[in-house]
Amino acid sequence: MKVKLEDILEAIELADDAFEYYLNIENGKTVMRADELITGLEDEEIDEELEVNFDKYLKLPTKYDIHEYDIMERFISSLPSGRKQDKLKNAISGKGAQL
């Protein structure tokens, strides 16, 4: 299955409290679901599709779910111990951290 990275990034950027995005893992398409209580929009077809075929969909994170610092920390921790790992740990530590 091919997935357009642009579509995923756009869905993550647009997602908020009012709209959720899902990735159909069979065809690579994104699906938007509006929160009816917030938006007043109702789409029974999408709600039913997500409920019946929940195993075909992966809920995408919102921009608020992605924490860049945590991603960097996990990546650095995955590296073999040594000078490079220490240098990267120091680079992201403290105020105004940089290489």
TORZALUM-105417 format. One record per residue: x, y, z of N, C-alpha, C, CB in turn; residue in one letter; residue number from 1. Coordinates in steps of 0.2 Angstrom, whole numbers, plus 5000, padded with zeros to 4 digits. Glycine has a CB too. Example, Ala and Ser with C-alpha at 12.3 -4.5 7.8 and 13.67 -1.06 7.14 Angstrom:
2
+------+------+------+-------+-------+-------+------+------+------+-------+-------+-------+------+-----+
! n.xx ! n.yy ! n.zz ! ca.xx ! ca.yy ! ca.zz ! c.xx ! c.yy ! c.zz ! cb.xx ! cb.yy ! cb.zz ! code ! pos !
+------+------+------+-------+-------+-------+------+------+------+-------+-------+-------+------+-----+
! 5066 ! 4972 ! 5039 !  5062 !  4978 !  5039 ! 5066 ! 4984 ! 5039 !  5057 !  4978 !  5045 !    A !   1 !
! 5064 ! 4989 ! 5035 !  5068 !  4995 !  5036 ! 5064 ! 5000 ! 5039 !  5070 !  4997 !  5029 !    S !   2 !
+------+------+------+-------+-------+-------+------+------+------+-------+-------+-------+------+-----+
This chain:
99
+------+------+------+-------+-------+-------+------+------+------+-------+-------+-------+------+-----+
! n.xx ! n.yy ! n.zz ! ca.xx ! ca.yy ! ca.zz ! c.xx ! c.yy ! c.zz ! cb.xx ! cb.yy ! cb.zz ! code ! pos !
+------+------+------+-------+-------+-------+------+------+------+-------+-------+-------+------+-----+
! 5004 ! 4994 ! 5000 !  5000 !  5000 !  5000 ! 5004 ! 5006 ! 5000 !  4995 !  5000 !  5006 !    M !   1 !
! 5003 ! 5011 ! 4996 !  5006 !  5017 !  4996 ! 5002 ! 5022 ! 4999 !  5008 !  5019 !  4988 !    K !   2 !
! 5006 ! 5027 ! 5003 !  5003 !  5032 !  5007 ! 5006 ! 5038 ! 5005 !  5003 !  5031 !  5015 !    V !   3 !
! 5002 ! 5043 ! 5004 !  5005 !  5050 !  5002 ! 5006 ! 5054 ! 5008 !  5000 !  5054 !  4998 !    K !   4 !
! 5013 ! 5055 ! 5009 !  5015 !  5058 !  5015 ! 5012 ! 5065 ! 5016 !  5023 !  5059 !  5015 !    L !   5 !
! 5011 ! 5068 ! 5011 !  5007 !  5075 !  5011 ! 5001 ! 5074 ! 5014 !  5007 !  5078 !  5004 !    E !   6 !
! 4997 ! 5069 ! 5012 !  4990 !  5068 !  5015 ! 4990 ! 5067 ! 5023 !  4987 !  5062 !  5012 !    D !   7 !
! 4995 ! 5063 ! 5025 !  4996 !  5062 !  5032 ! 4998 ! 5068 ! 5036 !  5001 !  5056 !  5033 !    I !   8 !
! 5003 ! 5072 ! 5033 !  5005 !  5078 !  5036 ! 4999 ! 5083 ! 5037 !  5011 !  5081 !  5033 !    L !   9 !
! 4995 ! 5084 ! 5031 !  4990 !  5088 !  5031 ! 4984 ! 5086 ! 5036 !  4986 !  5089 !  5024 !    E !  10 !
! 4983 ! 5080 ! 5037 !  4978 !  5078 !  5042 ! 4980 ! 5079 ! 5049 !  4977 !  5070 !  5041 !    A !  11 !
! 4987 ! 5078 ! 5050 !  4989 !  5080 !  5057 ! 4989 ! 5087 ! 5058 !  4996 !  5077 !  5058 !    I !  12 !
! 4990 ! 5091 ! 5054 !  4990 !  5098 !  5055 ! 4983 ! 5101 ! 5056 !  4993 !  5102 !  5049 !    E !  13 !
! 4978 ! 5098 ! 5052 !  4971 !  5100 !  5052 ! 4967 ! 5097 ! 5058 !  4967 !  5098 !  5046 !    L !  14 !
! 4969 ! 5092 ! 5061 !  4966 !  5088 !  5066 ! 4966 ! 5093 ! 5073 !  4969 !  5082 !  5068 !    A !  15 !
! 4960 ! 5093 ! 5076 !  4959 !  5097 !  5082 ! 4954 ! 5094 ! 5086 !  4958 !  5105 !  5081 !    D !  16 !
! 4951 ! 5098 ! 5091 !  4945 !  5095 !  5095 ! 4939 ! 5094 ! 5091 !  4944 !  5100 !  5101 !    D !  17 !
! 4938 ! 5097 ! 5085 !  4932 !  5097 !  5081 ! 4933 ! 5091 ! 5076 !  4931 !  5103 !  5078 !    A !  18 !
! 4939 ! 5090 ! 5074 !  4940 !  5085 !  5068 ! 4945 ! 5080 ! 5070 !  4941 !  5089 !  5062 !    F !  19 !
! 4944 ! 5074 ! 5068 !  4948 !  5068 !  5069 ! 4950 ! 5065 ! 5062 !  4946 !  5063 !  5074 !    E !  20 !
! 4956 ! 5063 ! 5061 !  4957 !  5060 !  5055 ! 4960 ! 5053 ! 5056 !  4963 !  5064 !  5051 !    Y !  21 !
! 4958 ! 5049 ! 5051 !  4959 !  5041 !  5051 ! 4963 ! 5040 ! 5045 !  4953 !  5037 !  5053 !    Y !  22 !
! 4967 ! 5035 ! 5045 !  4971 !  5032 !  5039 ! 4968 ! 5025 ! 5038 !  4978 !  5032 !  5040 !    L !  23 !
! 4965 ! 5024 ! 5032 !  4963 !  5018 !  5030 ! 4969 ! 5014 ! 5028 !  4958 !  5018 !  5024 !    N !  24 !
! 4971 ! 5009 ! 5032 !  4977 !  5005 !  5031 ! 4977 ! 5000 ! 5025 !  4979 !  5001 !  5037 !    I !  25 !
! 4971 ! 5000 ! 5022 !  4970 !  4995 !  5016 ! 4971 ! 4999 ! 5009 !  4963 !  4992 !  5016 !    E !  26 !
! 4969 ! 5006 ! 5009 !  4970 !  5009 !  5003 ! 4974 ! 5016 ! 5004 !  4963 !  5011 !  5000 !    N !  27 !
! 4976 ! 5017 ! 5010 !  4981 !  5023 !  5011 ! 4977 ! 5030 ! 5011 !  4986 !  5023 !  5006 !    G !  28 !
! 4971 ! 5030 ! 5011 !  4967 !  5036 !  5010 ! 4965 ! 5039 ! 5018 !  4960 !  5035 !  5006 !    K !  29 !
! 4965 ! 5045 ! 5018 !  4963 !  5048 !  5025 ! 4956 ! 5050 ! 5025 !  4967 !  5054 !  5026 !    T !  30 !
! 4953 ! 5049 ! 5031 !  4946 !  5050 !  5032 ! 4945 ! 5055 ! 5038 !  4942 !  5044 !  5033 !    V !  31 !
! 4941 ! 5060 ! 5037 !  4940 !  5065 !  5042 ! 4933 ! 5063 ! 5045 !  4939 !  5072 !  5039 !    M !  32 !
! 4933 ! 5064 ! 5052 !  4927 !  5063 !  5056 ! 4926 ! 5069 ! 5060 !  4927 !  5057 !  5060 !    R !  33 !
! 4920 ! 5073 ! 5059 !  4919 !  5079 !  5063 ! 4915 ! 5076 ! 5070 !  4914 !  5083 !  5059 !    A !  34 !
! 4917 ! 5080 ! 5075 !  4914 !  5079 !  5082 ! 4907 ! 5083 ! 5081 !  4918 !  5082 !  5088 !    D !  35 !
! 4902 ! 5079 ! 5081 !  4895 !  5082 !  5081 ! 4893 ! 5087 ! 5086 !  4890 !  5076 !  5080 !    E !  36 !
! 4896 ! 5086 ! 5092 !  4894 !  5090 !  5098 ! 4897 ! 5097 ! 5097 !  4896 !  5087 !  5104 !    L !  37 !
! 4903 ! 5097 ! 5094 !  4907 !  5103 !  5093 ! 4905 ! 5107 ! 5086 !  4914 !  5102 !  5093 !    I !  38 !
! 4904 ! 5103 ! 5081 !  4903 !  5106 !  5074 ! 4896 ! 5106 ! 5072 !  4907 !  5102 !  5069 !    T !  39 !
! 4892 ! 5102 ! 5075 !  4885 !  5101 !  5073 ! 4884 ! 5097 ! 5067 !  4882 !  5108 !  5072 !    G !  40 !
! 4890 ! 5095 ! 5064 !  4890 !  5091 !  5058 ! 4889 ! 5084 ! 5060 !  4896 !  5092 !  5054 !    L !  41 !
! 4885 ! 5080 ! 5056 !  4884 !  5073 !  5057 ! 4885 ! 5069 ! 5051 !  4876 !  5072 !  5060 !    E !  42 !
! 4888 ! 5064 ! 5051 !  4890 !  5060 !  5045 ! 4889 ! 5053 ! 5047 !  4897 !  5061 !  5042 !    D !  43 !
! 4883 ! 5050 ! 5047 !  4882 !  5043 !  5049 ! 4886 ! 5038 ! 5045 !  4874 !  5042 !  5049 !    E !  44 !
! 4887 ! 5040 ! 5039 !  4890 !  5035 !  5034 ! 4897 ! 5034 ! 5037 !  4890 !  5037 !  5027 !    E !  45 !
! 4901 ! 5039 ! 5038 !  4908 !  5039 !  5041 ! 4908 ! 5036 ! 5048 !  4911 !  5046 !  5041 !    I !  46 !
! 4903 ! 5038 ! 5052 !  4903 !  5035 !  5059 ! 4902 ! 5027 ! 5059 !  4897 !  5038 !  5063 !    D !  47 !
! 4897 ! 5025 ! 5054 !  4896 !  5018 !  5054 ! 4902 ! 5014 ! 5051 !  4890 !  5017 !  5049 !    E !  48 !
! 4905 ! 5017 ! 5046 !  4911 !  5014 !  5042 ! 4917 ! 5013 ! 5048 !  4914 !  5018 !  5037 !    E !  49 !
! 4918 ! 5018 ! 5052 !  4923 !  5018 !  5057 ! 4921 ! 5013 ! 5062 !  4924 !  5025 !  5060 !    L !  50 !
! 4915 ! 5012 ! 5064 !  4913 !  5007 !  5069 ! 4913 ! 5000 ! 5066 !  4906 !  5009 !  5071 !    E !  51 !
! 4911 ! 4999 ! 5060 !  4910 !  4992 !  5058 ! 4917 ! 4990 ! 5056 !  4905 !  4992 !  5052 !    V !  52 !
! 4921 ! 4994 ! 5053 !  4928 !  4992 !  5050 ! 4933 ! 4995 ! 5054 !  4928 !  4994 !  5043 !    N !  53 !
! 4933 ! 4995 ! 5061 !  4938 !  4999 !  5065 ! 4945 ! 4996 ! 5064 !  4936 !  4998 !  5072 !    F !  54 !
! 4945 ! 4989 ! 5062 !  4952 !  4986 !  5061 ! 4955 ! 4989 ! 5055 !  4951 !  4979 !  5061 !    D !  55 !
! 4952 ! 4992 ! 5050 !  4954 !  4995 !  5044 ! 4957 ! 5002 ! 5045 !  4949 !  4995 !  5038 !    K !  56 !
! 4956 ! 5005 ! 5050 !  4958 !  5012 !  5051 ! 4962 ! 5013 ! 5057 !  4951 !  5016 !  5052 !    Y !  57 !
! 4967 ! 5018 ! 5056 !  4972 !  5020 !  5061 ! 4970 ! 5027 ! 5063 !  4979 !  5018 !  5059 !    L !  58 !
! 4969 ! 5029 ! 5069 !  4968 !  5036 !  5071 ! 4974 ! 5039 ! 5070 !  4964 !  5036 !  5078 !    K !  59 !
! 4974 ! 5045 ! 5067 !  4981 !  5049 !  5066 ! 4981 ! 5054 ! 5072 !  4981 !  5053 !  5059 !    L !  60 !
! 4987 ! 5055 ! 5074 !  4988 !  5060 !  5080 ! 4987 ! 5067 ! 5077 !  4995 !  5059 !  5083 !    P !  61 !
! 4986 ! 5071 ! 5082 !  4985 !  5078 !  5081 ! 4992 ! 5082 ! 5081 !  4980 !  5082 !  5085 !    T !  62 !
! 4992 ! 5088 ! 5079 !  4999 !  5091 !  5080 ! 5000 ! 5092 ! 5088 !  4999 !  5098 !  5077 !    K !  63 !
! 4995 ! 5092 ! 5092 !  4996 !  5092 !  5099 ! 4999 ! 5086 ! 5102 !  4990 !  5095 !  5103 !    Y !  64 !
! 4998 ! 5080 ! 5099 !  5000 !  5074 !  5101 ! 5008 ! 5072 ! 5100 !  4996 !  5068 !  5098 !    D !  65 !
! 5010 ! 5076 ! 5095 !  5017 !  5075 !  5093 ! 5022 ! 5080 ! 5097 !  5018 !  5076 !  5086 !    I !  66 !
! 5027 ! 5077 ! 5101 !  5031 !  5080 !  5105 ! 5038 ! 5079 ! 5102 !  5031 !  5078 !  5113 !    H !  67 !
! 5041 ! 5084 ! 5099 !  5047 !  5084 !  5096 ! 5053 ! 5082 ! 5100 !  5049 !  5090 !  5092 !    E !  68 !
! 5053 ! 5085 ! 5106 !  5058 !  5084 !  5111 ! 5059 ! 5076 ! 5113 !  5058 !  5088 !  5117 !    Y !  69 !
! 5053 ! 5074 ! 5114 !  5052 !  5066 !  5116 ! 5055 ! 5062 ! 5110 !  5045 !  5065 !  5118 !    D !  70 !
! 5053 ! 5064 ! 5104 !  5055 !  5060 !  5099 ! 5063 ! 5060 ! 5098 !  5052 !  5063 !  5092 !    I !  71 !
! 5066 ! 5066 ! 5099 !  5073 !  5066 !  5099 ! 5076 ! 5062 ! 5105 !  5075 !  5074 !  5100 !    M !  72 !
! 5073 ! 5063 ! 5111 !  5076 !  5059 !  5116 ! 5076 ! 5051 ! 5115 !  5072 !  5060 !  5123 !    E !  73 !
! 5070 ! 5049 ! 5112 !  5069 !  5042 !  5111 ! 5074 ! 5040 ! 5106 !  5062 !  5040 !  5109 !    R !  74 !
! 5075 ! 5044 ! 5100 !  5080 !  5042 !  5095 ! 5087 ! 5042 ! 5098 !  5080 !  5047 !  5090 !    F !  75 !
! 5089 ! 5047 ! 5102 !  5096 !  5047 !  5105 ! 5097 ! 5041 ! 5109 !  5097 !  5053 !  5109 !    I !  76 !
! 5092 ! 5039 ! 5113 !  5092 !  5033 !  5118 ! 5093 ! 5026 ! 5114 !  5086 !  5032 !  5122 !    S !  77 !
! 5090 ! 5026 ! 5107 !  5091 !  5020 !  5103 ! 5098 ! 5019 ! 5100 !  5086 !  5021 !  5098 !    S !  78 !
! 5102 ! 5024 ! 5100 !  5109 !  5024 !  5098 ! 5113 ! 5020 ! 5102 !  5112 !  5031 !  5096 !    L !  79 !
! 5118 ! 5017 ! 5100 !  5123 !  5014 !  5104 ! 5127 ! 5019 ! 5109 !  5129 !  5010 !  5100 !    P !  80 !
! 5128 ! 5017 ! 5115 !  5131 !  5021 !  5119 ! 5138 ! 5023 ! 5117 !  5132 !  5018 !  5126 !    S !  81 !
! 5140 ! 5029 ! 5118 !  5146 !  5031 !  5116 ! 5147 ! 5039 ! 5115 !  5148 !  5028 !  5109 !    G !  82 !
! 5152 ! 5041 ! 5111 !  5153 !  5048 !  5111 ! 5148 ! 5052 ! 5107 !  5160 !  5049 !  5107 !    R !  83 !
! 5145 ! 5049 ! 5101 !  5140 !  5052 !  5097 ! 5133 ! 5053 ! 5101 !  5139 !  5048 !  5091 !    K !  84 !
! 5132 ! 5047 ! 5105 !  5126 !  5048 !  5109 ! 5126 ! 5053 ! 5114 !  5124 !  5041 !  5112 !    Q !  85 !
! 5132 ! 5054 ! 5118 !  5133 !  5059 !  5123 ! 5133 ! 5066 ! 5120 !  5140 !  5058 !  5126 !    D !  86 !
! 5136 ! 5067 ! 5114 !  5136 !  5073 !  5110 ! 5129 ! 5075 ! 5109 !  5140 !  5073 !  5104 !    K !  87 !
! 5125 ! 5071 ! 5106 !  5118 !  5072 !  5105 ! 5114 ! 5074 ! 5111 !  5115 !  5067 !  5101 !    L !  88 !
! 5115 ! 5070 ! 5117 !  5111 !  5071 !  5123 ! 5113 ! 5078 ! 5125 !  5113 !  5066 !  5128 !    K !  89 !
! 5119 ! 5080 ! 5125 !  5121 !  5087 !  5127 ! 5118 ! 5092 ! 5122 !  5129 !  5088 !  5127 !    N !  90 !
! 5118 ! 5091 ! 5116 !  5115 !  5096 !  5111 ! 5108 ! 5098 ! 5113 !  5116 !  5093 !  5104 !    A !  91 !
! 5104 ! 5093 ! 5115 !  5097 !  5095 !  5117 ! 5096 ! 5096 ! 5124 !  5093 !  5089 !  5115 !    I !  92 !
! 5101 ! 5097 ! 5128 !  5100 !  5098 !  5135 ! 5101 ! 5106 ! 5136 !  5105 !  5094 !  5139 !    S !  93 !
! 5097 ! 5108 ! 5141 !  5098 !  5115 !  5143 ! 5095 ! 5120 ! 5139 !  5105 !  5117 !  5144 !    G !  94 !
! 5095 ! 5127 ! 5141 !  5091 !  5132 !  5137 ! 5095 ! 5134 ! 5131 !  5091 !  5138 !  5142 !    K !  95 !
! 5092 ! 5134 ! 5125 !  5095 !  5136 !  5119 ! 5100 ! 5131 ! 5117 !  5099 !  5143 !  5120 !    G !  96 !
! 5098 ! 5125 ! 5118 !  5103 !  5119 !  5116 ! 5103 ! 5119 ! 5109 !  5100 !  5112 !  5119 !    A !  97 !
! 5110 ! 5118 ! 5107 !  5111 !  5117 !  5099 ! 5118 ! 5113 ! 5099 !  5112 !  5124 !  5096 !    Q !  98 !
! 5119 ! 5111 ! 5093 !  5125 !  5107 !  5091 ! 5131 ! 5112 ! 5090 !  5125 !  5103 !  5085 !    L !  99 !
+------+------+------+-------+-------+-------+------+------+------+-------+-------+-------+------+-----+
